[in-house]
Amino acid sequence: MKKILFLFLLSFLFAACKKDKVDATNPKTLQSSINDMASSLSTLQQVKFNEALYILKTFGVEADGDVNELNALGKLINGLKVPGILSLADQVAQKNGIEWSSTGPPSLGEMNIFGNESAKESDPNDVSASSLSLEATEVPTDNVLGTQALQIVPRLVDSQGKPVIFTGAGLEAVLEVFSNGNRILTSKNLMQDNNFKGFNLRFASLPSQKIIDNKIDITVSVKTTKKTFKMSKIGVPVNPKALLMPSGSPDQNPANSTISDPTVVPVDPTLPTDNSGTNPTKPAADPKASVTRFLNNLSSQNLRGAYDTAENPSWGSYETFSNPTSGFGAVKNINVKNISTNSSSANSASVNATYDVTDKEGKTTALQVTFGLKNVNGEWKISSYKIN
């Protein structure tokens, strides 16, 4: 009887010592605490728990190498219990556009964040392929700013170059972007089947000062259980106007300077006047004042005011002009660097402007634009718009 009681107490103490939250004091306690937490779960829950840890280790931390990733993961989840880890993994998956949910069925194959496992008979990550193909296509062009991104799609192919069919995998896909041999961006995603949508590489995520000759080199690697496949594209052109630009100085922004009201046109005593005392046929104001007013209105998101400064057929109706996708409705603010009158006559003028435009997603693009203007009843109206 005493022996049975002793065994009962021993098992009780052993259960009481099992940890129910992450202890990231060191790698050993991290693994031990995670194993303790997993042991209290059902088989299905253990699979989802391991998937959640893999999502966090791969996409939730910024580190190079398995050891550094594990250390960063420990800091991220230290003190969390199973529900907290699952919830955090849901947030990371959603943020990175990964089709994974902690409440969904197992979908990532055999996950083990503490080391590589040999292929199992039912391992969906053990994909048999010959090589990796890679396509980089331009995302549809913005009418105002030009091409904004590339869609980069890798495909696992067989020896004949045909796509390999597989589903239910969790293959780590890594995109690296280089220019002149220097790595400037790394992104990760999960390839769960060969309909993988790939990576959307926004040019606004690439710093302009690090891009040489407006070209980049792209490398994508896909890791299966037995092998890592890699493919590169060299010398891929980018749109320099869509790259991330250094922040400008507001003090040097001509749009922030005090400008006399360009709607007030002084009287020229050498020309006849109408009853209002103004010259209706010849605009006396500098045409760049109309361009300045246009840019100021855009910067303050007064789209109606900006539209009223123009008579440009290519911009169409106000609804087309203010469209948040294809028009000027996406503009958040503008930092003007320079405005100068290129040419001017009685009926037409040309104005050059250099400025940075920031959209509502925070992307900044440097533009050099030539505005064409025409005399409309004594007022300069923007009649054309050309990005140089």
Disulfide bonds with the S-S distance in Angstrom:
none
